[in-house]
Amino acid sequence: MELEKNKDEFRKLGLGVAGVSYDSVAVLHNFSDRKGVHFPLLSDVDSKTIRQLNILNDTMPKDNAFYGIPFPGSFILDGKGTIVAKYFEDDYRERYTSADILSHQFGVIPSAGKTEVQGRQLRLTATASNSIVATGHRVALTLDIELNPNMHVYAPGVEGYIAIDWKLKDSDGFAAHEVAYPKSEKLYLKAIDETVPVYRNRFRLTRDITLGQDAKLRPLLDSAGSFTVEGTLRYQACDDRLCYIPQELPLKWTFQYQDFDRQRVPKELQRK
């Protein structure tokens, strides 16, 4: 269970972790024992709380055994129990991973699949929030970029110059979301008498991908059950005197694919 692997990271932030399900106490106890879950799983058998939170999956017919199930997602609460953030997708088959939430909500530096790429004017470290993924997972890709001294690159929105640009190779295995760029700074360049948006020193780019469904992903797996996401980072670095030839750095992330646990609880515990 992905959240189980990251529960200690939330606790370091002073947060407790709990799950809410429409399953009975007996079912949750069975699941917790089988999967080694070490945080509270709360039973909401009649889906009262699920309805109050407005996350009931109403696409299920009332005579279906899965009626009452919530849309999968996460709420972040403060010490008073007030919801301060929520992470839900429109498609019930898709969900933010807890590691993705740690990255976006709390700025926890991802460590999975760490690779370093050295360019002429900068060095970047590529990581991902997760190394093991399943269908529908929303995962954060991160580029931590460190420019050489006295260098800058242009931020998106610059006119007449080449802005930094992160592209991902098209694939049926995932959908790419927009890049989250940090706030740029305005730099006055005396040599050209212009003020332009730039990045200097160190900065971070983050981009989410949502993994496709099983039928799309399986054909992309290698013999070890892994698949790769490839891309490029294009930029033009400049110093106080001149701009250098645009560069394009290769990017690559490797993920291990893991199918969902589809094992049912004992028959006597199953919903009728």
Buried (B, 14 or more C-beta within 10 A) or exposed (E): BBBBEBBEBBEEEEBEBEBBBBBBEEBBBBBBEEEEBEBEBEBBEEBEBBBEBEBBBEEBEEEEEEBBBBBBBBEBBEEEEEEEEEBBBEEBEBBBBBBBBBBBBBEBEBEBBBBEBEBEBBBBBBBBBBBBBBBBBBBBBBBBBEBEEEBBBBBEEBEEBBBBBBBBEEBEBBBBBEBEBEEBBEBEBEEEEEEBBBBBEEBBBBBBBBBBBBEBBBEBBEEEEBBBBBBBBBBBBBBEEEBEEEBEBEBEBBBBBEEEEEEEBEEEBEBE
